[in-house]
Amino acid sequence: MQTLDLVSRALTIELLLLDVDGVLTDGSVVYIDDGRELKRFHVRDGSGLKLWRAAGKRAAIVSGRSSHAVERRAAELGICPVLQGRDDKIVAFEEVLTLTGLKPEQVCAIGDDLPDVPVLRRCGLAIAVADACREARDAAHYVTAVPGGRGAVRDAIEWLLKLQGRWDELTARYTNGQRQ
């Protein structure tokens, strides 16, 4: 895809639509003896999402599984809406559009597996994590340099904010040499 087309697509993006397992986590499902499920989130994804929100942008989650840990992490990062237990992600995508009042071209989706592919094909800008299945990578405009759960969301946000011309402005307080 030509760079100009990517920039024009990037400039319209207002919402990141995130999968959880395999994107915000490494895709592992860990159960402890009392039946609870554990999820591990990467801190740099959280910092990236905070920068995204500082840019005046929004984020949403659509996941095929349901987890209290996802609700907690989403609340910490100001992610809303959070739609869990959604096997049909294109239906959930349409619900997110209705809830947010956005158009498909204003959404950047980040996915890793087959259930994400219809959304990756329908959204304005599609991103797959480095270890995504072949079909998700083929549907993507960008593939992250790192796998899901290892800072892939941060990688995607940095790439997207650079295309939007916002990265330097948003990171200046960290990079201008001043100590806090």
C-alpha positions as CSV (number, residue, x, y, z in Angstrom):
1,M,0.0,0.0,0.0
2,Q,1.3,3.4,-0.9
3,T,2.4,5.7,1.9
4,L,0.1,8.5,0.9
5,D,-2.9,6.2,1.1
6,L,-1.8,5.1,4.6
7,V,-1.5,8.7,5.7
8,S,-4.9,9.6,4.4
9,R,-6.4,6.6,6.1
10,A,-4.5,7.4,9.4
11,L,-5.7,11.0,9.5
12,T,-9.4,9.9,9.8
13,I,-8.8,7.5,12.7
14,E,-10.5,8.4,16.0
15,L,-10.9,5.0,17.6
16,L,-8.7,2.0,18.2
17,L,-10.7,-1.2,18.3
18,L,-8.7,-3.9,20.2
19,D,-9.0,-7.6,20.5
20,V,-7.7,-8.9,23.8
21,D,-6.3,-12.4,23.7
22,G,-3.3,-12.4,21.3
23,V,-3.3,-8.6,21.1
24,L,-3.4,-7.0,24.6
25,T,-2.2,-10.4,25.9
26,D,0.2,-13.0,24.5
27,G,-2.9,-15.3,23.9
28,S,-2.2,-17.7,26.7
29,V,-5.1,-18.7,28.9
30,V,-4.0,-19.5,32.4
31,Y,-6.4,-21.0,35.0
32,I,-5.7,-21.2,38.6
33,D,-7.0,-24.0,40.9
34,D,-10.0,-22.0,42.1
35,G,-11.2,-21.7,38.4
36,R,-10.2,-18.1,37.9
37,E,-8.5,-17.0,34.8
38,L,-5.3,-14.9,34.8
39,K,-4.3,-12.4,32.1
40,R,-1.1,-10.6,31.7
41,F,-1.0,-7.1,30.1
42,H,2.1,-5.3,28.9
43,V,2.7,-1.9,30.6
44,R,3.9,-0.3,27.4
45,D,0.5,-1.0,25.8
46,G,-1.0,0.9,28.7
47,S,1.3,3.9,28.2
48,G,0.6,3.9,24.5
49,L,-3.1,3.9,25.2
50,K,-2.7,6.8,27.6
51,L,-0.8,8.7,24.8
52,W,-3.6,7.8,22.4
53,R,-6.2,9.2,24.8
54,A,-4.0,12.3,25.4
55,A,-4.4,12.9,21.7
56,G,-8.1,13.1,22.2
57,K,-8.7,9.7,20.7
58,R,-10.8,6.8,22.0
59,A,-10.4,3.0,22.3
60,A,-12.8,0.1,22.5
61,I,-12.5,-3.6,23.1
62,V,-14.2,-6.4,21.3
63,S,-13.3,-9.9,22.6
64,G,-14.6,-13.4,22.0
65,R,-14.0,-14.3,25.6
66,S,-15.2,-12.7,28.8
67,S,-12.9,-11.8,31.8
68,H,-13.1,-9.6,34.8
69,A,-9.4,-8.8,34.3
70,V,-10.3,-7.2,30.9
71,E,-13.0,-5.1,32.6
72,R,-10.5,-3.9,35.2
73,R,-7.7,-3.1,32.7
74,A,-10.2,-1.3,30.4
75,A,-11.4,0.8,33.4
76,E,-7.8,1.7,34.3
77,L,-7.1,2.9,30.8
78,G,-10.4,4.6,30.1
79,I,-11.4,2.1,27.3
80,C,-15.1,2.2,26.5
81,P,-17.1,0.4,25.2
82,V,-15.9,-3.0,26.2
83,L,-17.8,-5.8,24.4
84,Q,-16.9,-9.3,25.7
85,G,-18.1,-12.8,24.8
86,R,-18.7,-11.8,21.2
87,D,-18.2,-14.6,18.8
88,D,-19.4,-12.6,15.8
89,K,-17.0,-9.7,15.8
90,I,-18.5,-8.0,12.8
91,V,-21.8,-7.7,14.6
92,A,-19.9,-6.3,17.6
93,F,-18.0,-3.9,15.3
94,E,-21.3,-2.5,14.1
95,E,-22.5,-2.2,17.7
96,V,-19.3,-0.2,18.5
97,L,-20.1,2.1,15.5
98,T,-23.6,2.7,16.8
99,L,-22.4,3.3,20.4
100,T,-19.7,5.8,19.3
101,G,-21.4,7.4,16.4
102,L,-18.3,6.8,14.2
103,K,-18.0,5.5,10.7
104,P,-16.0,2.4,9.7
105,E,-13.2,4.6,8.2
106,Q,-12.7,6.3,11.5
107,V,-11.8,3.0,13.2
108,C,-8.4,1.3,13.3
109,A,-8.8,-2.4,14.4
110,I,-6.0,-4.4,15.8
111,G,-6.3,-8.2,15.6
112,D,-4.5,-11.5,15.5
113,D,-6.7,-14.4,14.5
114,L,-9.5,-15.5,12.1
115,P,-12.4,-14.0,14.0
116,D,-10.8,-10.6,13.6
117,V,-10.4,-10.8,9.8
118,P,-13.9,-9.5,8.9
119,V,-13.4,-6.4,11.1
120,L,-9.9,-5.9,9.7
121,R,-11.4,-5.9,6.2
122,R,-14.2,-3.5,7.1
123,C,-12.4,-0.8,9.2
124,G,-10.6,2.2,8.0
125,L,-7.1,1.0,9.0
126,A,-6.2,-2.6,9.8
127,I,-3.3,-3.7,12.0
128,A,-2.2,-7.2,12.8
129,V,0.3,-8.2,15.5
130,A,3.5,-9.7,14.5
131,D,2.5,-13.3,15.5
132,A,-1.0,-13.0,14.0
133,C,-2.3,-15.8,11.7
134,R,-1.5,-15.4,8.0
135,E,-5.0,-14.3,7.1
136,A,-5.0,-11.5,9.6
137,R,-1.6,-10.3,8.5
138,D,-2.8,-10.4,4.9
139,A,-5.8,-8.3,5.7
140,A,-3.6,-5.7,7.6
141,H,-2.3,-2.4,6.3
142,Y,0.4,-2.7,9.0
143,V,1.9,-5.6,10.9
144,T,3.6,-4.7,14.2
145,A,7.2,-5.4,14.9
146,V,6.4,-7.3,18.1
147,P,3.9,-10.0,19.0
148,G,0.7,-9.6,20.9
149,G,1.0,-9.1,24.6
150,R,4.6,-7.8,24.1
151,G,3.9,-4.1,23.3
152,A,2.2,-4.6,20.0
153,V,-0.5,-2.1,20.8
154,R,2.1,0.5,21.8
155,D,3.9,-0.2,18.5
156,A,0.7,0.3,16.6
157,I,-0.2,3.5,18.4
158,E,3.3,4.9,17.8
159,W,3.1,4.1,14.1
160,L,-0.4,5.6,13.8
161,L,0.4,8.8,15.8
162,K,3.5,9.3,13.7
163,L,1.4,9.0,10.5
164,Q,-1.0,11.5,12.0
165,G,1.9,13.9,12.8
166,R,1.2,13.8,16.6
167,W,3.9,11.6,18.1
168,D,6.6,14.2,18.7
169,E,4.1,16.6,20.3
170,L,2.6,14.0,22.6
171,T,6.0,12.6,23.7
172,A,7.8,15.9,24.0
173,R,7.5,16.1,27.8
174,Y,9.4,12.8,28.0
175,T,12.0,13.5,25.3
176,N,12.9,17.1,25.6
177,G,15.7,16.5,28.1
178,Q,13.9,17.8,31.2
179,R,13.8,15.7,34.3
180,Q,10.6,15.4,36.2
